[in-house]
Amino acid sequence: MYRIAAIWPRMDISANRRAHQVRQILASRGLTLYRVSERSAEIFGRSSLLHVPHSLYFDGGDPSSIPTFHQMLALSHISGYRLSDWFAAFGFDLDLIPRLRLLVPRKRTTLLDSRVHDLHSWIVWFTDRARSVPPPPIAPLGQLLALAAPVRAMDLLALGEKRFLYGKVGEEDVYAFPDLAPGSIVRIDPNRSDEMSPGVGAPGTRRLFFVEHEFGYSCSQLVMLARDRVVLHSPEIPCTQIELALGKDARILGRVDAEIRPVAAHDRERGATRPVVRAKQRSPAPPHVKTALKDLLQSSRLRAGLSFREASSMSRWIANLLSDESYFAATSTLSDYETLAAPPRHIQKAITLCVLYAIGFQEFLGASGLPLDREGRDPMPDELIPREVPGGRSRPDLAVGRESFSGQSGFLDALIRRWEEVPLFLRHALGELTSLTQVSLSDIFWVGGDKAPIHPLLARASLVAVNRRIKKPARWKGLFDQPLYLVLKRDGGYLCGCCALHEDELVVQLYPGVPLGARRFRNGIDAEVIGQVTTILRRLG
């Protein structure tokens, strides 16, 4: 795994440069720091946490000199600029928090924060390559798409109606296996929460739901006992079945309708399948209910299944990953946060808490007592905060960027309509999701045109990531441990499935139930292995 520090905004900007940048931002609104200080005193009072002292000193290398949450909100309110942009001005890109939440190993299944904070950030985008025939059943995206001008995040989000939730399957979620894999990212459709069946479906037809209950979250089949009573069902470990009362013990957040599944050999191992130990009885908190910060931290930590020692150890991992000691939190510090009413003084600690306990940053600020309704609404111009254009390009003309969406009806448009929205919050984690150090269009293959896939994991799949450096099939360990490979045939077509080398013969093994048996090719003459599949993007039944 490569380090995030290379792209995480650094806090090593000199004090003079930081102060100059802040003066520029304020000057764009006709303000000075002295005027902001006077205005904050007039609006909030000099004894308020929201008061900004005129002697405020900015030093990116000294965390204690960074403005507090309340002072940041005052700057946002008085300048009219968004709070997230002020965080970015001081070196904190909030859109990278979801990447950290994806990277942290999870014992329990968790709900992910899919919010995009900076709607004006520039995103790599693509356009269709000219084609006179329909796309083949399997093909590298480089044959179908080409790089286009970068576009704003808000333009991509406007392509779909935002309605989905996202989660990560924990290593100990026994209810998810074998339908989902440990570490999988799942998409949840809240509009399909009522599609339960009275019985258990056959493999491949099972309906999985994302359930919040008294001991966290689970991806599970549900068996209806009555209108308001369900059973969490595990096909592999029947003894873990638990009966829950809807509205009291559990809440169904939606039906799981898609999965980003890791399929490299080391990811095929099952998580620990010990029986679930029920926590002290507590009903799921109703949505949109304001909670005190210390209570939010405690309930979120327990829901994540973490002790203070485990959480502190994970914070050390985050600090090392970011090369910044400020992100580390000792066990005593974590304990104090659940006792004291005040939020952490350092923003780095708050980010660590949000990552560890799977708390939305806005939810954290609200629980800290910030009046978020006083936040500014205007985005800062690109000249005032570091919005990098992908590929080191110059900023494209807005009209040119929007032309990427106008009048398109080809492969890319069909792919977006098929998936209904673009999950932009995952964009900083493509390397981790695909197990590839550098992801290109040549590493991602379209497989959605294959109407007769030779492996069940490829049924209803759209895309697969391929490690093109692994060209020699591994020995089979067992039926369910076989890695998948992409095979290029002499006629230019592709096969995707399990395969093995027997002397000079490449054998593509069809899964049980697929007719015709194995297919045999002369290795390097009739067919060759392009690489090993590392990740599958697929819809669920």
N, C-alpha and C positions, 0 to 999 in steps of 0.2 A: 504494500500500500504506500503510495507516495504522499508526501506531506502537504497539508493544506496551507501551510505558511506561505507558500509561493503565491497564492491568490487571495488569502485572507488580508484585508487592508491592514497595513502595518501601523503600529503606534509609535514609530521612531521618527516621525516628522518633527523638526525642531520647533521649539517654543515660538520663535520669531515667525516662522512660516505659518504655524497654526494660527497665531494671533492675526497675521496679515490676512489669512483666508477668512477668518471670522469678521474682520473689519470690512472686507469686500462684500460678504453676504449682507451685513447690516447696512452698508452704504447703498446697496441695490434697492433698499427700502427707505433710503433717506434717514437712516438711524446711525447712532454711535453707541458704544457700550455705555457711556455715561447716560445717554437718553434712555436706553433700555433699562438701566438701573432705576432711573427716576420713574419711568412708566410702570415697572413692576411694583415699586413701592406704592404708587397711586392706586393700582388695580388690586393688589393682593395684600399690601401692608409690609412694612419693613421687618416685622417679626415672623412673617410667613416663610415657609420652606420654599415658596415660589419666588421669593425676592432674589434678584440677581445683583450682587454687589458690583459697584463700578470698578473695583480693584480685582475683579475676577481674572485669574491668571491661567493661561492655557499652556500646558506642557505635555505633549503626547507621550513623553517617556516617563512621566510621573502620574500614575493612576489617580493619586489623591488630588491632583489639580484639575481633573476633568470635571465639568459641571455635573451636579447631581441630576437625578431623574426630574425632580421638580423644577430645577433651573432650566433644564432642556425644554420642558413644557412651557415655561415662561417665555423663553426665546422663540419657541414656535408660535405661541399665541400673539406676541407683540409684533413679530416679523410677518406673520401670516403664512410662513413656510411650514410644510409638513414636518411632524416630529421625526419620522423615519429619515428624512433628509438631514435634519440636524445631527442625528446619530451618525449618519454617513460622513458628515463634515468633520466629525471628531474621530473618524476611523473605524466605525462599527457598521458593517454592512449586514443588516438584519436578515437579508435574503439568504445568507450563508448558514443561518441557524438550522434550517431544515436539513442541510447536508450533514451537520454534526449529529443531528438526531438520527439520521439514517445510518451513520457509521458506528454509533455506540452499540455494542452487543446487547441484546435484550433477552432476558429469560422469559419475560412475559410479553404477550401481544400488546401493542400500543397503537393509539390513534396518532397520526402524523398531522403536523401543521402544514397545510397546503397553501397558505396565504402567500401572495406575492406583495412585498412591501413597497418596492419601487416600481411603479407601473410605467415609468419612463425609461427604465434600463433598456439597453440595446441587446437584442437577441440574434444569434446566428439563424438565418432562414434560408429556404431553398426554393427552387423553381423546377418545373417539369422539364426534362429533356425532350426534344422533339422526337416523336415516335409515330410511325404509320400503322403500327399493329398494337394490339393490347399487350400489357406486360406479361411476361412468361410466368408460369406457376411459381418458380423460385428464381430469384435474381438478386445480385448485390444492389443496394440502393444507389451506388455510383453509376449504374447503368440507367437508372430511372430518374434521378434527381441531380441537380447541380446547385452549387452555392449561388445565392442571390444577395441582394443588398440587405444588411441587417435591418431589423424592424423593432419597434417599441413593444414592450411586454403587453401594454394595454391593447394593442392592435391584435395580438395573438389571442389574448383572453376573450376578445370580442367575437372570435370565431365560433365559440360554443357557449351554451348557457350553463353557467357554473352551478352544478348541483351535486357533484360527487364528493365523497369523503375518501380518505386514504389511510391505510394502516400498515403496520409491519408485523409479520407473524413471529412470535417469540419462540425461542428454542424449546420451551417447555409447554407449549400450547398443544396438549395431546388431542384436543378436539379437531384441530386443523389437519392432522396427518391421517392418511397419506394424500389427501386431495390437494393440500398446499404444502410447500416446503418451508423449513425453518429459514428465516431471513427474507422470505418473499414479501414484496410490496403488493398489497391488494387494493383494488378500487371498490368502493361501497356505494350503492345506489339507494339513498334514503327513500325513494319513491316506490321501492319494491319490498318494503318491510313486511307486508302482509301476504307474501307468496309462500307461506309455509304449507307443508303437506302433512297428512295424518300419519304417514309412515316413513321408513327409511328407503331412499332410492338406491338403485344399483350404481356401481362405480361408473363415473362419467356422466351420470344424470343427477347426482346429489346436489341439493340446494344448500349452499352455505350462507350463514348470516353472521354479521358482526354484532356481537352482543356485549353490552356493558352490564356488569353484575357486581356483586358485593366484593369480589376478589380481583377485579380488574376487567380485562376485555378478553374475549375469545372469538375465534372464527370457528363456527360449529354448525353441524346439522341440528335442526330443531325438530323434535317430535311433539306434536300438539296433544295434550291430554284433555284440555278444556279450552274455552275461549281465552282465559287469562292465565293458563298454566302450560309451561313447556318443559321439555327435558333436553339438556345439552347432551348430544349423543356422539360417542367416539366409536367408529367401526373397529378400531384395533384393540381398544381397552374398554370393554363394556362396564367394568367395575367403576369407571370414573363418571358414569352418568349421574347428572344432578338435576333435580326438579326445581324449577324456579317459578315464582309468581310474577307475571308481567306487571310493571308499574310499582311493585313493592321490592322485589329482589333483583329485577333485571329490566333493561330497556333495550329493544332491538333498534340499532342505529341504521340498519339497512341490509340489503342482500349483497353478498360479494359477487361481482359480475366480471372481474378481470384480475389477472395476476402477472406480475413481473417476477419470473421464477429463476433463481440460480440453479444451474444444472451441471456445473463442473463436478468432477468425481468427488471432491472433498465435501461438496455441499449436499451429497445424497444421504449423508448420515442422518439418522433420526435424532431429534432432540431427546432430552431426558424424559422418560415417560413415567415418572413417578406420579402417583395419585395426587390430585389437587387437594391441598389443605385449606379448608374454608377459613376465611378470616373472621374476625369479630363482626357480628351482624351489623351491617350498615347499608342503608338503601342508597342507590345511585343518586347523586345530587341532581335536581332538576336543572335543565339547561337555562342559561341566562340569569342565574341567581348569584348576586354579588356575595363573595366570600372574603373573609379577612385573610390577609397574606399568610399568616402563620398557619391557619387552618387549611388554606389551599396547598401549602408546601407539605404539610403532614399527610393530607389525604392523597396527594399526588405521589408522594414517596411510597406510601403503603400500597397504592394501586400498581406502582411499578415493581413492587416486591423487593425493595432495596432496604438494607440496614444502613445506618450512618457510615459504618466502616466500608461497606461496598460502594456507597455513593462517593465517598471521599477517594477511594481507589480509582473510580471511574473519572473523577475530576482530575486526578493526576495524569491519567491517560490523555485527557483533553488538553491540559496545560503543556504536556510534552509534544502533542501533535501540533499545537499552535506556537510552540516555542515561546510561551508567555506564562510566567509563574503566577500572574494575577488570576488565571482561570482555575487555579487549585483552591480547594476548600477543605480544611481540616475537619475531622469528625466533630470536634467541639464547636466549630463555626457553624456547621450544618445543624447541630442541635440547637444552638442559640437562635438561628433563624426561625425555628418553630416555637420559640418561647417569646421572643421580642416582637413588638408590633412594627418596628421600623424596617424598611427595605434595606438591602445591602447598600453600603456607601459606594462600592465600585461596580460599574456597569459590567465588567468582566464576570464578576460573581453572579450577577443576575442572569447573564447569558448561560453560564454553567448550570444554574438551577433549572432554567427552562429546558436545556438539553437533557439533563439527567432525569428530570421528573416528567418530561413530555408536557410542558405547560406552554401555551401560546404566549408570545411576548406581550401582546395587547392585554391578555387576561392577567398576566403578572403585573403590568402597570396599573390596571384597574384595581386589583386587589391591594396594591401598594398605596392606594388612596389618591392617585392622580386624577384630576378632573379632565378626563380625556375629551369631553365635549368642548374644552377650550383650545384644543389643538388647531393649528393653522391648517389650511386646506390646499394651498398652492404648492406645486412642485418647484424646487429650485432649478434654475436653468443649468444646462450641462457645463457651462463655464464656471460655475461656483462649486460644484462637487465632482468627485472623480468618477464619472460614468464612462467606463472604457467601451470603445467600439470593438466588437470581436474582430480578431485578425489584424489588429493594428491599423484598420482602415480609417479614413477620414469620415466624419459624420455624414451620412447620406441625406440627401434632400428628402423632407418628409413626404412630398408627393411621390417621389420615386419609390420610397419604402412601401407606401400604401398601394402602389401599382402591383405589388407582389400578390395582393389578394383579389384584385379586380378581374373579373371575367375568367377566372380559372375554373376548369371543369375536368382536369386530367387526373392523373394518378394521385397527386398530393391532396387535391381537394376531396377525392373519394376516400382516401385514408383518414382524413380529418373527420369527414362525415361518419365514417364507420366507427370512430372512437369518440366522437361527440365533443371532446375538448382536448386541449394540449396541457398536460400536467407540468407547467413551467417550473414549479418548485423543485423538480427533480433535475433541473438542467445542470446544477453544479456537482451532481453526484453520478454522472454517466460513467466515469471511470470505475467507481466502486460497484455500480450496478452491473456492469458488464465484465468486471475483472480484467479490464484492458487499460494499459497506462495511457494510451492515446487513442481516442475513438474517432474513426473517419467513416465516410459513407461506404468505403470498401469493406468495413468490418461488420456492417449491419446488412442482413439479407431479408428481403421480402419473401415470405413463404405462404402468404395468404391466398395465393392462387392455386395451391396444391389441394385439390378436392379429394384426394385419396392418400392422405399421409400414412407413412409406414410406421409411425410411432404414436401412441395415444396422447402424449404431451403436445404433439403438433396439431391435434384436432382443434380447430378454431383459432390457431395461432396466426399472427400477422407478421411479426418480425422476430428474428433471432440474431444474437450477437455471436461472432465467430472469432476465436483466437487463431489467426492464420499461421502462427508460429508452431502450433502443435499439429503435425502432419502424419504422425505415426500412431495408429490406434493402440490404445492400452489393452492389456489382457483382460478378458472378461472375469469379473469377480462373482457375478451372479446376475440373474435376470433383471433385477431392479437396480443394479449398480453399474450398468453399462453406460458409459458416456455416449453422447450423440456427436456425430461428425457430419460435415457437409462434403459431399462427393461430387466432383465434376466429371461428367461422362464425355466420351469422345464426340458425341453429337452436339455438345454445348449445353445440354440439359443438366439438371442437378438432382441429387437424391439427398435427403436428410434423415439420418437414422443411426442405428448402431452398426458397427462394422469391425472387421478383424482381418489381419493379414495371415494367410497360410501359404508360406513359401512365396511364390510370385503371384499369388492370387488374392485379390481384394474381395472379401465376402461382405455384402451388405445384408445384415440379418433383419428379416421382417419380424415384427412383433407378433406373438401368438394371437391368432384370430384374423391376421391379414393373409389373404389367399396368395398362392403362387410360391410360398417358401422363400428361401434365401436367393439373392441375386449374386452371381459370380462374374468378376471382371479380371482381365489381365492387368495387374497393377502397373500404372505408368503408361499403359498402351490404350486400354479401353476405358479406364477411369483412374482418377487420382483423388486423394484426400486433400481438400482445400484447408481444413482446419477443424478444431473442436468447438462445438456449441457451448457457450458459457451461460447464456441467458435467453429466456423465451418470454415474449410478450404475447399473451393469449387471453381470449375471452373464455368465461366459464358458462356452463349451461344454465 
